[in-house]
Amino acid sequence: MRVSLVISTANRPREISALLNSLHRQTVKPQQVVVVDQSADNATERSVLAGKGELPVTYLKDDRKGLSRGRNLGLSLVIGDVVGFPDDDCIYPPDTLDKVQK
């Protein structure tokens, strides 16, 4: 089972960095992480690209605002069988995606 995560964010570089770090620590890694950034500056982009590491992150910049708009844009790129929409300020415990697959 392939898991894709779509994250819509705006002006929260520290929070998205913490979320990506929690995804690095997953015992089962996501096959895809799509980040749709609606920030006015590029601080969030720098955080996403710095925290990308071994995660398969796709970064999109979108000047249009709205959580649902960002999620729908990200959803158009999804390759997974299962899609999650974590908030940009959440932290996944290390076994979250393992539990999803089980």
C-alpha positions, 0 to 999 in steps of 0.5 A: 500500500502506497501512502501519500501525504498532502500538506497545505501550509502558509507562513509556518516554516518551523511547524512544517520543518517539525512535521517533516522531521517526524515523517523522517522518523516513521518506521514506514515511510510515505511514498509521497509528500506533497507540500503546497505553500501559500506563504508570502515569502520563501521561508517555508520553502527553505524549511521544506527543501532543507528538511526534505532529506530522503523523503520524496517531497514535491514542493508547490508554491501557490499564491492563491489562499485557502486550506481546501484549495491547497489540499485540492491542488496537492491531491491532483498530484497524488500517486498513493493508494491512501491519502492523508492530509496532516495539518502543517503543525502536527507531529506524527508518532514514529509508528503512525504510518505503520498503523495505517498500513496494518 
